[in-house]
Amino acid sequence: MTVPPEDRPEQPEEDLPELPELGEDFDFDAEFAKAFGSEPDSSEAPATRPKSLVAVVLTPVSSAPALAGLCAMAGIDAHVVPTSRGALAVRVIERDPASDDSLAELLGEAPEIAMTMAGTLSRTSRYGAVLLVSRLGEGDEGLVGTIAASQWNNGERTEDVVSSGLVLAQSDDVVEQLLFGTLEPDAADGAVAPGTLAPWQARRLFRKTQRKRRP
């Protein structure tokens, strides 16, 4: 049974909460934080994961130390990781959240660092190299991003259309893990960190791999 308002017992004044006077300078967020110990959610809050680019160059070089030697001689600052189809070079490139790279995003252009890596390493054999670039960020549903692939030969990007999905399907799992950021380059099995080889060691190792076997 509903009691009419005029028949309901009045609440004692001492039990009523004391409300602040709402002036023009009243800060709702501050008062909310005082009452509940936290501030309301804001859609403009910064992402918990910094946006980054991961560049992976797939090569046919069978020896990871040999590719690391080539990277050292060429001044390429990247980790080298062995795979069943050849060693790869990987580098994580931090993105500036304040920069406007929307045009580059639309065109699918790779950063200059990644293109330099691909161009240099594509000279290692007549088969060239494949460049994979993933753009990672934090969205409303967690980690989001895109992966683009391109073929490189003799220092130049070719006109061939390369499917990143097909490349990943034919590659070891470590390639996908590196691109998605679930595996750090230095944590990969057999990874060779940049600067591990001295210049003279790099030259000797690379020359050794280029020697022709006697018949």
C-alpha positions as CSV (number, residue, x, y, z in Angstrom):
1,M,0.0,0.0,0.0
2,T,1.3,3.4,-1.0
3,V,1.2,6.1,1.8
4,P,0.1,9.5,0.5
5,P,2.9,12.1,0.8
6,E,1.1,14.1,3.4
7,D,0.8,11.0,5.7
8,R,4.5,10.0,5.4
9,P,6.7,10.6,8.5
10,E,9.1,13.4,8.1
11,Q,12.8,12.6,8.1
12,P,14.7,14.3,10.9
13,E,16.7,17.2,9.7
14,E,19.9,15.9,11.2
15,D,19.7,12.8,8.9
16,L,19.5,14.8,5.8
17,P,22.8,15.3,3.8
18,E,24.1,18.8,3.7
19,L,24.2,19.9,0.0
20,P,26.7,22.4,-1.2
21,E,25.6,25.7,-2.6
22,L,25.9,25.4,-6.4
23,G,27.5,28.6,-7.6
24,E,29.0,29.3,-11.0
25,D,32.4,28.0,-9.8
26,F,31.0,24.7,-8.6
27,D,33.3,21.8,-9.7
28,F,31.2,18.7,-10.1
29,D,34.2,16.4,-10.8
30,A,36.0,17.6,-7.7
31,E,33.0,17.0,-5.5
32,F,32.4,13.6,-7.1
33,A,36.0,12.6,-6.3
34,K,35.6,13.8,-2.6
35,A,32.4,11.7,-2.2
36,F,33.4,8.5,-4.0
37,G,37.2,8.6,-3.9
38,S,37.7,8.6,-7.7
39,E,36.9,10.8,-10.7
40,P,34.3,10.0,-13.3
41,D,35.5,8.1,-16.4
42,S,36.6,10.4,-19.2
43,S,36.6,9.4,-22.8
44,E,39.6,11.8,-23.3
45,A,41.8,9.8,-20.9
46,P,45.2,8.8,-22.5
47,A,45.7,5.3,-23.7
48,T,47.3,2.9,-21.2
49,R,49.5,1.5,-24.0
50,P,51.7,3.9,-26.0
51,K,51.1,3.8,-29.8
52,S,54.0,2.2,-31.6
53,L,55.1,0.7,-34.9
54,V,56.8,-2.7,-35.2
55,A,58.9,-3.2,-38.3
56,V,59.9,-6.8,-39.3
57,V,62.1,-7.5,-42.3
58,L,62.0,-11.2,-43.4
59,T,65.1,-12.3,-45.2
60,P,66.3,-15.6,-46.8
61,V,69.6,-15.4,-44.7
62,S,69.8,-18.7,-42.9
63,S,72.2,-17.6,-40.1
64,A,70.9,-15.1,-37.6
65,P,74.5,-14.1,-36.5
66,A,75.3,-13.5,-40.2
67,L,72.3,-11.2,-40.6
68,A,73.3,-9.5,-37.3
69,G,76.7,-8.9,-38.8
70,L,75.2,-7.3,-41.9
71,C,73.0,-5.1,-39.8
72,A,76.1,-4.0,-37.7
73,M,78.1,-3.1,-40.9
74,A,75.1,-1.2,-42.3
75,G,74.4,0.7,-39.1
76,I,70.9,-0.9,-38.7
77,D,69.7,-0.8,-35.1
78,A,67.5,-3.9,-34.9
79,H,67.3,-7.2,-33.2
80,V,67.8,-10.3,-35.3
81,V,65.7,-13.4,-34.7
82,P,66.1,-16.8,-36.4
83,T,63.1,-18.6,-38.0
84,S,62.7,-21.7,-40.0
85,R,62.5,-19.7,-43.2
86,G,65.4,-17.4,-42.6
87,A,66.5,-14.8,-40.1
88,L,64.5,-11.6,-39.6
89,A,65.3,-8.1,-38.3
90,V,62.8,-6.4,-36.0
91,R,62.6,-3.0,-34.5
92,V,60.0,-1.3,-32.3
93,I,59.5,2.3,-33.3
94,E,57.8,4.5,-30.7
95,R,55.2,6.9,-32.2
96,D,54.8,10.5,-31.1
97,P,51.1,10.8,-29.9
98,A,51.1,14.5,-30.7
99,S,52.2,14.1,-34.3
100,D,49.6,14.1,-37.1
101,D,50.3,11.1,-39.3
102,S,46.8,10.6,-40.6
103,L,47.9,11.0,-44.2
104,A,50.6,8.4,-43.8
105,E,48.0,6.1,-42.2
106,L,45.6,6.5,-45.1
107,L,48.4,5.8,-47.7
108,G,49.8,2.9,-45.7
109,E,53.3,4.3,-45.9
110,A,56.0,2.7,-43.8
111,P,58.2,4.9,-41.7
112,E,61.6,5.9,-43.1
113,I,63.5,3.7,-40.6
114,A,61.6,0.6,-41.7
115,M,62.1,1.4,-45.4
116,T,65.8,1.8,-44.9
117,M,66.0,-1.5,-43.1
118,A,64.1,-3.3,-45.9
119,G,66.0,-1.6,-48.7
120,T,69.4,-2.5,-47.2
121,L,68.5,-6.1,-46.3
122,S,66.9,-6.7,-49.7
123,R,70.3,-6.7,-51.2
124,T,71.4,-9.8,-49.3
125,S,70.0,-12.2,-52.0
126,R,68.3,-12.2,-55.4
127,Y,65.1,-13.1,-53.6
128,G,65.0,-9.8,-51.8
129,A,63.1,-9.2,-48.5
130,V,59.6,-8.7,-47.2
131,L,58.7,-5.8,-45.0
132,L,55.9,-6.1,-42.5
133,V,54.8,-3.1,-40.5
134,S,52.2,-3.2,-37.7
135,R,50.6,-0.1,-36.2
136,L,49.5,-0.8,-32.6
137,G,47.4,1.3,-30.3
138,E,44.9,1.0,-27.4
139,G,41.2,1.1,-28.4
140,D,37.9,0.8,-26.5
141,E,38.1,-3.0,-26.9
142,G,41.8,-3.4,-26.1
143,L,44.8,-3.7,-28.5
144,V,44.0,-2.7,-32.0
145,G,46.1,-2.2,-35.1
146,T,46.9,-3.0,-38.8
147,I,49.6,-4.9,-40.6
148,A,50.9,-3.9,-44.0
149,A,53.3,-5.9,-46.2
150,S,55.6,-5.0,-49.1
151,Q,58.2,-6.7,-51.3
152,W,61.7,-5.3,-51.7
153,N,64.4,-6.2,-54.2
154,N,67.9,-4.8,-54.7
155,G,67.2,-1.8,-52.4
156,E,63.9,-0.8,-54.0
157,R,60.2,-1.5,-53.2
158,T,58.6,-3.5,-56.0
159,E,55.1,-3.1,-57.4
160,D,54.1,-6.5,-56.3
161,V,51.0,-6.7,-54.2
162,V,51.8,-8.7,-51.0
163,S,49.1,-10.0,-48.6
164,S,50.2,-9.7,-45.0
165,G,47.8,-12.5,-44.0
166,L,49.4,-14.9,-46.5
167,V,52.9,-14.0,-45.3
168,L,51.9,-14.6,-41.7
169,A,50.2,-17.9,-42.5
170,Q,53.5,-19.1,-44.1
171,S,55.8,-17.7,-41.3
172,D,56.7,-19.0,-37.9
173,D,54.5,-17.9,-34.9
174,V,57.3,-15.7,-33.7
175,V,56.7,-13.2,-36.6
176,E,53.1,-12.7,-35.6
177,Q,54.0,-12.4,-31.9
178,L,56.6,-9.7,-32.6
179,L,54.1,-7.7,-34.8
180,F,51.3,-7.9,-32.3
181,G,53.7,-6.9,-29.4
182,T,53.0,-10.0,-27.4
183,L,56.7,-10.9,-27.6
184,E,59.5,-8.4,-27.1
185,P,62.4,-8.7,-29.6
186,D,65.0,-9.4,-26.9
187,A,62.8,-12.2,-25.4
188,A,62.6,-14.2,-28.7
189,D,64.6,-17.5,-28.8
190,G,68.0,-17.0,-30.3
191,A,67.7,-13.2,-30.6
192,V,70.8,-11.3,-31.3
193,A,70.7,-7.7,-29.9
194,P,72.1,-4.8,-31.8
195,G,75.6,-4.0,-30.8
196,T,76.4,-7.5,-29.8
197,L,79.0,-8.0,-32.5
198,A,82.0,-5.7,-32.9
199,P,82.5,-4.3,-36.4
200,W,85.5,-6.5,-37.1
201,Q,83.5,-9.6,-35.9
202,A,80.6,-8.6,-38.1
203,R,82.8,-8.2,-41.2
204,R,84.6,-11.6,-40.6
205,L,81.3,-13.4,-40.0
206,F,79.6,-12.0,-43.1
207,R,82.6,-12.7,-45.4
208,K,82.6,-16.3,-44.1
209,T,79.0,-16.8,-45.1
210,Q,79.7,-15.4,-48.6
211,R,82.5,-17.8,-49.4
212,K,81.7,-20.3,-52.1
213,R,81.9,-24.0,-51.2
214,R,84.4,-26.0,-53.1
215,P,82.9,-28.6,-55.4
